[in-house]
Amino acid sequence: MRRFLRSLVAMAALGVLIFSLYQVYGIMKESRANNKLNEQLIDEAVVMVTPDPGSESEITEEPIKMQEQAPIEVDFSRLWSENEDIIGWLYCEDTPINLPIVQAEDNDRYLRRLIDGSWNMAGTLFADYRNSSEFSDWNTVVYGHNMKNDSMFGTLPNYKSQEYYDVHPIMWLLTPTGDYKIELVAGYVTPTTSDVYSFGQSEEAVFSTVQQIMEKSTFTTDAELTQEDRFLTLSTCSYEYNNARYVLIGRLIPLV
């Protein structure tokens, strides 16, 4: 009888091991599919911008202030041939964040889908369906999964460290109608009921929310914000408590 029980326990343990390995294989397979599709998009639609050294070498009586531009260029016509829901591209130098942003009629469509429509746990970065697709609201919320392999928004919680912020203080948002420098101003852990997820607030409520954001931040900046500023909030899961999120908030500065 004891031998039978030991055999039964061993078989159960083996079954658990096989199931766990199957799950790990599935996750790795989906991660590879996600990375492959993103790399394909980068190869076909994203170009690194090389500054023109000639313009800097010209001798003039007065120094010329160079117009700031994003370090990449994006071919949205090519992206739209893949998926017309793409509304922007998010880039952070020397990080895995080099990704398209989509927007659907709800917040479920791309939660577990890639831009080609295939099922994938990593999902796609997506803007809240209640936001303007042109990033014209006072605050546009973009969601992404906190992946263990640092893909998608897996690196956002790194901003809990001042040292990480100091190395990566800016991001870039490229859209079909214009590009933006994102000056990161705050990051903090918050519940899904936070005011940062509220839409249609008055100007006074917005400014109050912004002030609270700065006070909660896990890193410090010398940014001075105004009521005219527009923001981009990047949101991902955090695990301090149930329904916790880490949000990284940046001021949108148009590049003209």
N, C-alpha and C positions, 0 to 999 in steps of 0.2 A: 504493500500500500504506500509506504514512504517513497519507494522508488518511482511509483506511478505519479505521486504528487510532485516529486522533484522534476520528473520529465515534463509534467504539465506546466510547472513554473518556468522551466527552461524554454518550452515552446512559446509560452506567452511572452517571455522576455525577447525571444527571437522575433516574434511578430511585431512587438513594439519597435525594435531596432530597425526592421525592414521598413515599417511605416514611416519612421523618422527619417531614414535615408531617402525614401521616396519623396517626402516633403522637401527635404534639403535639395534634392535633385530638381524638383519642380521649381523651387525658388531660384536656383542658379540658372536654370533654363530660361525662365522669364526675365531674369536680370540681364542675361546675354542678349535676349531679343530686344529688350529696351535699349541697351547700350548700342547695339548694332544699328537700330533705326535712327537713334540720335546722331551717331557718327555719320551715317549716310546723309542726313539732313545737313550736318555741318560741312561735309565735303562738297555738297552740291549747292548750298545756298548761303554759306557764311564765308566771308573773306576777311582776313586780318588786314588792317590798314597800316601801311608803312608810311611814316612821315616823310615829307619831301625835304631832303637835306639841303637842296639848293636854296630854298627860301630862307633858311636860317643863316646861310653864309653871306648873303648880300649885306654890303656895308651901307648903312644909312645914318643920317645925322641924328635921327631920333629912333629909339627902339620900337619895333613893330610888335604889337600884342597879337600873338598867334591865336586864331580862332580855335577853340577847343572842339574836338570831335571824338566820337566813340572809337574805340580801338578795333571795332569790327564793322563790316557792312553786311546787310542781310538782303537777299533777293526774295521779296515776298511773293512775287509772281511764281517763283519756283515752289515756295512753300504752299501757296494756295492750290497748286496742281496736285498736292498731296492731301490737303485738307483746308477747306475754306473757313473753318472755325478758328484758324490761327489769327490772333490779333496782335501779337508782339513776340519779342525775343529778349530773354534775360541773360545777361553775361556778367560774370565776376571773374576777374583775372586770377589765374593760378588756382582755380577751384573747379570742381565738377559742374558748377552752374554755368552752362552754356546751352540753353534750352528754350524751346518754343513755349508760348503761352496760348492757350485756347480759351474759348468761351462758348458755352452751350445754353440751352433754354432752361437748364436746371443745374444743380451742383452735383448731380449723380453721374452724368454721362461719362466723364473722364476720370472719375474717382479710381476706377480699376480698368481703364482702357488706354491704349496707346493712340496716337493720332491716326493710325491706319484702321482703327476700330477693333483691333484684336484685344482679347482679354489679357490683362497683365496686372499683377499686384502692385507694380510700381506706379501705374497710372500716368497721367500727364499733368503738368502744371496748368491750372485753370483759374481764370478770374471769376469772381462771384457773378452769377447771372443777373444780379440786381444792379451791377455797375455798368457805366457807359463803356462801350467797347473801345472808345478813344482815350481812355484814362483821364477823362476831364472832370471826374468827381473829386470832391475834397480828399477822398481816401478810396483807393481801389485795392481790394483784397484779393490776393492770389494764393491759392492753396497748393500744397505739395506734400508728398509723403516723406516722413523721416526714415529713410532707408539705412539699414545697418552698414551697407557698403559705401555710404557717403554719396550715393547718387541722388537725383532729385533734390529734395531739401534736407538731406542727411547731414549737411554741414552747418545748417543754421544754428543749432544749439551751441556750436563752437563760439558764437558771439556772447555766450555767458562769460567768456574770458576777455578782459580788457586787452590782453596781448594779441588775441586773434583779431579783434576789431582794429587795433593799431596797424596791423598788416593789411587788412582788407576793409578800409573805411568807405569805399565806394563800389557801386555796381553800375550797370548800364542797361537802359531799356530802349530797345529799338522798335518802332512801330511803322506802319505804312504811311502815316501822316507826319511823322517827326520823331526825332531821337531825344533821349533824356539822359543826363547824368543823375544818378541816384546817390544823394548824400545821406548816408546812413546816420540816423539821429538817435535811435533808441531800440532796445530789444529787451523783452521781459517775458516771464511766464504768466499766463492769464487764463481764465476759464472761457468756455465758448460763449458765455453770456456777457462778455466784456463789451464796453461801449465801442471798442475799436471795430466791432462787427456790426455796428448800428449804421443805418442808412437814413438819409433825409433829415439829419440834424440841423438845427439853426446855427448861424455863424458863432453865436455866443457859446453854444454847447460844444461846437467843434473845437474852439480855442481852449475851452476848459479841458476837453479830452486830451488835447495835445500837451497841455501843461502836465497833466497827470502821467501821460506817457513818459515824458522826460524824467519825472521824479522816480519812476519805477525801473528805469533802465539798468541793465546789468553791466553796461559800460558807460563811460562819460565822454561827452564831446563838448566843443565850444560853440555849437550851432545856436544861432539866435533865430527863433521861428516867428512868423507873423501869421495873421489871419488870412492872408492871401495865398499862403503856401498850399500846394497840393502834395499828397503823400501816396506812397505805395506800401502796403502792408503785406509782408510775406509770412504765411501762417503754416505751421507744421505741428505734429503731435509732440507733446512732452509728457513725462511720466511721473511728475511730482505728486499728482492726485488724479482722480477720475476726470476725464474730459479736459485735462490741462493742455494748453497749447503754448508753444514759444512763437512769439511774433517779432519780426524784425521790420522796423519802420524806417523808410527813407523819404527824404524830400525830393520831389521831381524838379530838376532844373533843366528847362528846355535848351537844346543846343541849336542856336540860330546862326 
